[in-house]
Amino acid sequence: MKKSDYINTALEQVRCKTVHKALAKELEAHIDDCAEAFAAEGLSPDEAEEKSVLTMGDPVETGIQLDRVHRPKFPWATAVSALALLFAAILAEHFLRTRFGFRAFVGEDFGINIFLGAAIAILSAAVFCLADYTVFLKAPKAMYAVYLVGFAALLHYHIRSTGIIHEVIRGNVFFCTMLLAPLTCGFAFSMRGGGFGKFALTCLLTAVPPMLIAMYAPSLSATIMAGLTAIAVMTVLVHQGSFKVNKLVAYSFMYLPAILGAVGLAAVMVRQQREVPYEYKQNLRTFMDSVLSGSGGTVDLRIQHSYNYIITAVFAELGKAAGVLLVLLVVSLPVVMLISLRRVKNRFGRTAGFAIAAVFLYASVTVIFSNMGITTGYESYTAMPLTAGNAVNCAVCGSLIGVFMSVCRRADILPEAHIEKLRQRT
């Protein structure tokens, strides 16, 4: 059997067309290597090729085995965890609207029907799950430019339409900053094998514009997340040995500015907390007293954004068991994501997946902090991921979950060699 016939027969068994080209190159390279070894023993080129094909075994059986390995596998763990959190968010929001009179406030300001929000989240996840996540590697500059322009336009629209900067704007800024995770991965991964200094500078510079936008909102939680995203991606690539640099030196180079920046942001947060207007503090205290007492009724929410305190309300009204369950659902999503990455074999998929899981973990921790009263919406807004009353929350979280599911779904589909060729083209 000729080499081309063997390869075509084997690929006919592989149902995922996406990997045919890459697998054909791998099979051809393996046959050629064997043929060279046989030719060195004195066989003619035709005889060497024929013998090398025979050593490959039955092409149908080879193709079936390749199909098993490269068949897309639906990431059930991530999907179930996300759906559980979404369902809990729907129940919690419905409870808040009916118990505390949030419906009128939401209708007047920014809210949407919670079932419409859930549909947006599920649709976004489905679309990006079926898409090819390597688009972030193929065109990182173009995608980053589109993201930055859209991010700035959203903030400008909010400020121009409302005339003020409040929690709704901070919330959308926070969620839009989460999109930086896969974009940073595309930039960083395309620079593998180059100079570490240029790589680190590029990663940090990609985080600066979103950080400035977030500080303008202001949303210190989003500012911190933008910086942590860059640091997380850089740490993963250095740990993988993508650059010829002493790891201790690299970590020191990355973490020292990050620590100094964190101290500076903490000082800004403390200062802003001291400058919180008196009427904001009174409104927040009235709201929290109403929630914690379980008195219900309509609360004046013109200043403070109520969705920041869903977990607090669940604890107060439904008891500790319901509150703990909601907290566990919030934390379980990023934890399941991190565990799912163990079976992802290609490095770009692992890097992108880790960055997405990291921003969800950060969002989960910050929303828990806000419900404990450590931060407030005035200086550092965050909200529970997949909160269905906010369209931006639903769209962004759904999209990132979809990208992560695409990574896990194609855990074995895109070989490292194929990823390396994509990197060289960028």
C-alpha positions in Angstrom: 0.0 0.0 0.0 1.2 3.5 -0.9 1.8 6.1 1.8 -1.0 8.4 0.4 -3.5 5.5 0.4 -2.7 4.5 3.9 -3.1 8.1 5.2 -6.4 8.6 3.4 -7.8 5.3 4.7 -6.8 6.1 8.2 -8.3 9.7 8.1 -11.6 8.4 6.8 -12.1 6.9 10.2 -11.6 10.2 12.0 -14.8 12.1 12.2 -13.4 15.4 13.4 -12.4 17.2 10.2 -10.5 19.9 12.1 -7.6 17.6 12.8 -7.3 15.9 9.4 -4.6 18.2 8.1 -2.5 18.0 11.3 -2.9 14.2 11.6 -1.9 13.7 7.9 1.3 15.6 8.5 2.1 13.5 11.6 1.4 10.2 9.9 3.4 11.2 6.9 6.3 12.3 9.0 6.3 9.0 10.9 6.2 6.9 7.7 9.0 9.0 6.2 11.2 8.5 9.3 10.7 4.7 9.1 11.4 4.8 5.4 14.7 6.6 5.9 15.7 4.0 8.5 14.9 1.1 6.0 16.7 2.9 3.2 19.8 3.1 5.3 19.7 -0.7 5.5 20.0 -0.9 1.7 16.4 -1.0 0.5 15.2 1.0 -2.5 13.0 4.1 -1.8 9.8 2.3 -3.0 10.6 -0.8 -0.9 11.5 1.3 2.1 8.2 3.2 1.9 6.2 0.0 1.4 7.8 -1.6 4.4 7.4 1.5 6.6 3.7 1.5 5.7 3.4 -2.1 6.7 4.9 -1.4 10.1 2.1 1.1 10.7 -0.4 -1.7 11.0 -3.9 -1.8 9.7 -5.0 1.7 8.5 -8.6 1.2 9.5 -7.6 0.2 13.1 -5.1 3.1 13.2 -7.9 5.5 12.1 -10.3 4.2 14.7 -7.8 4.7 17.5 -7.0 8.2 16.2 -10.8 8.9 16.2 -11.1 7.9 19.8 -8.3 10.2 20.8 -9.2 13.2 18.7 -13.0 13.1 19.0 -14.5 16.2 20.8 -15.5 15.3 24.3 -18.2 17.4 25.9 -17.0 18.9 29.2 -19.8 17.8 31.4 -18.2 18.8 34.7 -17.8 22.5 33.7 -21.3 22.6 32.1 -23.1 21.1 35.1 -21.2 23.4 37.5 -22.0 26.5 35.5 -25.7 25.5 35.1 -26.0 24.8 38.8 -24.6 28.3 39.6 -26.9 29.9 37.0 -30.0 28.1 38.4 -29.0 29.2 41.9 -28.6 32.8 40.7 -32.0 32.7 39.1 -33.7 31.6 42.3 -31.7 34.1 44.4 -32.6 37.0 42.1 -36.2 36.0 41.9 -36.3 35.9 45.7 -34.6 39.3 45.9 -37.0 40.9 43.5 -40.1 39.6 45.1 -39.0 39.9 48.7 -37.3 43.3 48.7 -39.1 45.1 45.9 -36.1 45.1 43.5 -38.4 44.7 40.4 -39.3 48.4 40.1 -35.7 49.5 40.6 -34.4 47.1 38.1 -37.0 47.9 35.5 -36.2 51.6 35.7 -32.4 51.2 35.6 -30.7 48.4 33.7 -32.2 45.1 34.6 -33.5 42.5 32.3 -35.8 39.5 32.7 -33.8 36.9 34.6 -34.9 34.2 32.2 -33.8 36.3 29.2 -30.4 36.8 31.0 -30.1 33.0 31.6 -30.8 32.4 27.9 -28.1 34.9 26.9 -25.6 33.1 29.1 -26.4 29.7 27.8 -26.4 30.8 24.2 -23.1 32.6 24.6 -21.6 29.5 26.2 -22.9 27.2 23.4 -21.6 29.5 20.6 -18.1 29.8 22.0 -18.0 26.1 23.0 -18.4 25.1 19.4 -16.0 27.8 18.1 -12.2 27.3 17.7 -10.5 28.9 20.7 -7.2 29.2 18.9 -8.5 32.4 17.2 -7.0 34.2 20.1 -3.6 32.9 19.0 -4.1 33.4 15.3 -5.0 37.2 15.5 -4.1 38.5 19.0 -3.5 42.1 17.9 -6.7 42.5 16.0 -8.8 40.9 18.7 -7.2 43.0 21.4 -7.8 46.2 19.4 -11.5 45.4 18.9 -11.8 44.5 22.6 -10.2 47.8 23.7 -12.2 50.0 21.4 -15.5 48.2 22.5 -14.5 48.5 26.2 -13.8 52.2 26.0 -17.0 52.8 23.9 -19.1 51.0 26.5 -17.8 53.1 29.4 -18.2 56.3 27.3 -21.8 55.4 26.4 -22.6 54.8 30.1 -21.2 58.0 31.3 -22.7 60.1 28.5 -26.2 58.5 28.8 -26.4 58.7 32.6 -24.2 61.7 33.4 -22.8 59.9 36.5 -20.5 57.0 37.3 -22.3 54.5 39.5 -22.4 50.8 40.3 -24.0 49.7 37.1 -21.1 51.1 35.2 -18.6 49.6 37.6 -20.3 46.3 37.2 -20.0 46.3 33.4 -16.4 47.4 33.6 -15.7 44.5 35.9 -17.2 41.9 33.6 -15.6 43.4 30.5 -12.2 43.2 32.2 -12.7 39.5 32.6 -12.5 39.2 28.8 -8.8 40.2 29.0 -7.9 36.6 30.1 -8.0 34.8 26.7 -6.7 37.9 24.8 -3.6 38.1 27.1 -3.0 34.4 26.4 -3.0 35.0 22.7 -0.4 37.8 23.0 1.8 35.9 25.5 1.8 32.5 23.8 2.7 33.9 20.4 5.9 35.2 21.9 7.2 31.8 23.2 10.8 31.2 22.6 11.7 34.9 22.3 13.2 37.3 24.7 11.8 37.2 28.2 12.1 41.0 28.7 10.1 41.8 25.6 7.5 39.2 26.6 7.1 40.5 30.1 6.8 44.1 28.9 4.2 43.2 26.3 2.1 41.3 28.8 2.2 44.2 31.3 1.4 46.7 28.6 -1.7 44.8 27.4 -3.0 45.1 31.0 -2.4 48.9 31.3 -5.2 50.3 29.0 -7.9 48.1 30.7 -6.5 49.0 34.1 -6.7 52.7 33.3 -10.3 52.3 32.0 -11.2 50.4 35.2 -9.6 53.1 37.4 -11.6 55.8 35.6 -14.9 54.1 36.4 -13.6 53.6 39.1 -13.5 49.9 39.8 -10.4 48.9 41.8 -11.5 45.3 41.7 -11.4 45.3 37.9 -8.1 47.1 38.0 -6.6 44.5 40.2 -8.0 41.7 38.0 -6.4 43.1 34.9 -3.0 43.1 36.6 -3.5 39.6 38.1 -4.5 38.2 34.7 -1.2 39.3 33.1 0.8 38.0 36.1 -1.1 34.6 36.0 -0.4 34.1 32.3 3.2 35.0 32.6 3.7 32.7 35.5 2.2 29.7 33.6 4.4 30.3 30.6 7.6 30.7 32.7 6.7 27.6 34.7 6.2 25.7 31.4 9.8 26.6 30.4 8.7 28.7 27.4 11.6 31.1 27.9 15.3 30.6 28.5 15.5 32.5 31.7 16.2 31.7 35.4 12.7 31.1 36.9 13.6 32.7 40.2 14.8 35.8 38.4 11.7 35.8 36.2 9.3 35.5 39.1 11.1 38.3 41.0 10.9 40.5 37.9 7.1 39.9 37.7 6.1 39.8 41.3 8.0 42.8 42.7 6.2 45.4 40.5 2.9 43.5 41.2 3.4 43.7 44.9 4.2 47.4 44.8 1.2 48.0 42.6 -1.1 46.1 45.0 0.1 48.2 47.9 -0.6 51.4 45.9 -4.1 50.2 45.0 -4.8 49.2 48.6 -3.9 52.7 49.7 -6.2 54.1 47.1 -9.0 51.8 48.3 -8.5 52.9 51.9 -8.6 56.5 50.9 -11.8 56.0 48.8 -13.5 54.2 51.6 -12.9 57.2 53.9 -14.4 59.5 51.2 -17.6 57.5 50.8 -20.5 60.1 50.9 -22.6 60.1 54.0 -25.8 59.4 52.1 -24.2 56.4 50.5 -23.3 55.0 53.9 -26.7 55.6 55.2 -28.4 54.0 52.2 -26.1 51.0 52.4 -26.8 50.6 56.1 -30.5 50.8 55.6 -30.3 48.2 52.9 -28.2 45.8 54.9 -30.3 46.3 58.0 -33.4 45.4 56.0 -31.8 42.3 54.5 -30.3 41.0 57.7 -33.5 41.6 59.7 -35.5 39.8 57.0 -38.1 42.6 57.1 -38.4 42.8 53.4 -40.2 45.7 51.7 -39.1 48.2 49.1 -35.7 49.7 49.8 -34.3 52.9 48.2 -31.5 51.7 45.9 -30.7 54.8 43.9 -27.1 54.9 45.0 -26.1 51.4 45.9 -26.4 48.4 43.6 -28.3 45.6 45.4 -27.1 42.7 43.3 -23.8 43.0 45.1 -25.4 41.4 48.2 -27.3 38.4 46.9 -25.3 36.0 49.1 -26.0 38.2 52.2 -29.7 38.2 51.5 -29.8 34.4 51.0 -27.9 33.9 54.3 -30.3 36.2 56.2 -33.6 35.0 54.7 -33.1 31.4 53.8 -30.6 30.4 56.5 -27.0 29.4 56.8 -27.5 26.1 54.9 -28.8 27.9 51.8 -26.1 30.6 52.1 -23.3 28.1 52.4 -24.7 26.1 49.5 -24.7 29.3 47.3 -21.1 30.1 48.3 -20.0 26.5 47.5 -21.7 26.8 44.0 -19.9 30.1 43.4 -16.5 28.7 44.3 -17.1 25.3 42.7 -17.1 26.6 39.1 -13.4 27.9 39.1 -12.4 24.8 41.1 -14.0 22.4 38.6 -12.3 24.4 35.8 -8.9 24.0 37.3 -9.4 20.3 37.9 -10.6 19.9 34.3 -7.4 21.3 32.9 -5.4 18.2 33.9 -6.5 16.4 30.8 -5.8 19.3 28.4 -2.6 18.3 26.6 -1.7 21.3 24.4 0.0 24.2 26.1 -2.0 27.0 24.7 -5.3 25.3 25.8 -3.9 24.9 29.3 -2.7 28.5 29.4 -6.0 30.0 28.2 -8.0 27.7 30.4 -6.0 28.6 33.5 -6.4 32.3 32.9 -10.2 32.0 32.5 -10.4 29.8 35.7 -8.3 32.4 37.5 -10.6 35.3 36.7 -13.6 33.3 37.8 -11.8 32.4 41.0 -11.0 36.1 41.6 -14.6 37.1 40.9 -15.8 34.5 43.3 -13.5 35.6 46.1 -14.3 39.3 45.6 -18.1 38.8 45.6 -17.7 36.9 48.9 -15.7 39.7 50.3 -18.3 42.3 49.3 -21.0 40.2 51.0 -18.8 40.2 54.1 -18.6 44.0 54.1 -14.9 44.1 53.3 -15.5 46.1 50.1 -18.5 48.0 48.8 -19.8 49.0 45.4 -18.6 52.6 45.9 -14.9 51.9 45.4 -14.7 48.3 44.2 -17.7 46.7 42.5 -18.1 43.0 41.8 -21.1 40.7 41.5 -21.7 37.0 41.5 -20.9 35.4 38.1 -23.9 34.5 35.9 -26.2 36.9 37.7 -29.0 36.8 35.2 -30.4 40.3 35.9 -27.4 41.9 34.1 -27.0 41.3 30.4 -23.2 42.1 30.3 -22.6 39.7 33.2 -24.5 36.9 31.4 -22.9 37.6 28.0 -19.3 37.8 29.3 -19.5 34.9 31.8 -21.2 32.8 29.3 -18.7 33.5 26.6 -15.7 32.8 28.9 -17.3 29.5 30.0 -17.9 28.6 26.4 -14.2 29.3 25.5 -13.1 27.2 28.5 -15.4 24.4 27.4 -14.0 24.6 23.9 -10.5 24.1 25.4 -11.7 21.0 27.3 -13.8 19.7 24.4 -10.7 19.7 22.2 -8.3 18.6 24.9 -6.5 16.2 22.5 -7.6 17.5 19.1 -5.0 20.2 18.4 -1.5 18.6 18.8 1.3 20.7 20.2 3.1 20.6 16.8 0.1 22.3 15.2 -0.1 24.9 17.9 3.6 25.6 17.3 3.1 26.2 13.6 0.3 28.7 14.5 2.7 30.5 16.9 5.4 30.8 14.2 2.9 32.5 11.8 1.9 35.2 14.3 
